[in-house]
Each structure stands twice: as C-alpha cells, then as structure tokens.
C-alpha cells in the first residue's frame, strides 16, 4: 500500500500534477507556479526557503546525468568537445528540470506529511 501510494505521488510529480488530487497544471508558465490547485485548493506556493530542497534535487539530477554523460562520451569525443557538450547540458538541463524538481519536492513533502495545506 505504501509503495503504491509513493508511486502515485511520484507519477503526479513527474506529470506536474497536484500531489493531493492529481489536477493540473501546477504552473502558469515555464517558471511561474500557480499559488494553489484549482481542483482541491491545495496551496503550492509556500514560505520563502521551502523549495531549497528542490534546488538540491535539481542540482543532484544535473550532476548525476552529467557524470553519466561524461563516461558515455569519454571514448567518443575529445576533451574540448566533451566540455562543450556537457557544459551546454549543465546550463540547459537545470532550466528544463526546474518545474519537475519543484513538483517532485512538493509531492515528496505531501507524501511524507499529508496534513491540510489548503488556504
């Protein structure tokens, strides 16, 4: 039961859906999160500093993929080519993954502490 519940929250986080009801969209633009869910009034925006963990999540994902990319490109590209490819990746990927890291962080928090977070 716990595994199924955790999987549900993980999928909702990846799909940028509300962790409580699954309604979407959570974001009103590329970087702007809606203040709350339109379906269940779950509050997305929190106090300042709440999403610091999402920054760490974004950083960890970027580093992990960059390291795996380094090993995948090691024998195929020269060092300057690797730096160009991986440097570009390390700039673009965190910008793309920004919404997912915030959504996953919120879903993980709701999974661990499902207390009422409506207005």
C-alpha positions in Angstrom: 0.0 0.0 0.0 2.8 2.4 0.8 4.7 1.6 -2.4 1.5 2.2 -4.5 0.9 5.5 -2.7 4.5 6.6 -3.2 4.3 5.6 -6.9 1.2 7.7 -7.3 2.9 10.8 -5.8 6.0 10.2 -7.9 3.9 10.0 -11.1 1.9 13.1 -10.2 5.2 14.9 -9.6 6.6 13.9 -12.9 3.4 14.9 -14.7 3.4 18.3 -12.9 0.1 17.5 -11.2 -1.3 18.4 -7.8 0.0 15.9 -5.3 -3.3 15.8 -3.5 -5.9 15.4 -6.3 -3.9 15.0 -9.5 -5.3 18.1 -11.1 -3.1 20.1 -13.4 -1.5 22.3 -14.5 0.6 23.3 -11.5 2.5 26.0 -13.5 1.1 29.1 -15.3 4.3 29.5 -17.3 7.7 28.0 -17.6 8.9 29.3 -14.2 5.7 30.6 -12.5 3.9 28.2 -10.2 0.2 28.7 -9.6 -0.5 29.7 -6.0 -2.9 26.8 -5.4 -4.7 23.9 -7.1 -7.8 24.8 -9.0 -9.3 21.3 -8.2 -8.8 21.0 -4.4 -7.3 24.4 -3.3 -4.1 22.7 -2.2 -1.5 25.5 -1.7 1.5 25.1 -3.9 3.4 28.3 -3.0 4.9 28.1 0.4 7.0 30.2 2.7 10.3 31.6 1.5 13.0 28.9 1.5 10.6 26.0 1.2 11.9 25.0 -2.2 15.6 25.0 -1.3 15.3 21.2 -1.3 14.1 21.3 -4.9 17.2 23.2 -5.8 19.3 20.4 -4.3 17.2 17.9 -6.2 17.7 19.8 -9.5 21.5 20.0 -8.8 21.8 16.3 -7.9 19.9 15.3 -11.1 22.1 17.6 -13.2 25.3 16.2 -11.7 24.2 12.6 -12.0 23.3 12.9 -15.6 26.4 14.9 -16.4 28.7 12.3 -14.8 27.0 9.5 -16.7 27.3 11.6 -19.9 31.0 12.1 -19.2 31.5 8.3 -19.1 29.3 7.8 -22.1 31.3 10.3 -24.1 34.8 9.6 -22.8 35.9 7.4 -25.7 33.9 9.1 -28.4 34.8 12.8 -28.0 37.9 14.8 -27.3 38.1 16.8 -24.0 37.1 20.1 -25.6 34.2 18.5 -27.3 33.1 16.9 -24.1 33.3 20.2 -22.3 31.2 21.9 -24.9 28.5 19.2 -24.9 28.4 18.8 -21.1 28.8 22.5 -20.4 25.8 23.2 -22.6 23.9 20.4 -20.9 24.7 21.8 -17.5 23.2 25.1 -18.5 20.1 23.9 -20.3 19.1 20.8 -18.2 18.5 22.6 -14.9 16.3 25.2 -16.6 14.2 22.4 -18.2 14.2 20.3 -15.0 13.2 23.3 -12.7 9.5 22.7 -12.8 9.9 19.0 -12.3 12.2 19.4 -9.3 9.7 21.8 -7.6 6.8 19.4 -8.4 8.7 16.4 -7.2 9.7 18.2 -4.0 6.1 19.2 -3.3 4.9 15.6 -4.0 7.5 14.1 -1.7 6.6 16.6 1.1 2.9 15.8 0.7 3.7 12.0 0.7 5.6 12.4 4.0 3.3 14.9 5.6 -0.2 14.9 4.1 -1.6 17.5 6.6 -4.1 20.0 5.4 -2.5 22.7 3.2 -5.4 24.5 1.8 -5.8 28.2 2.3 
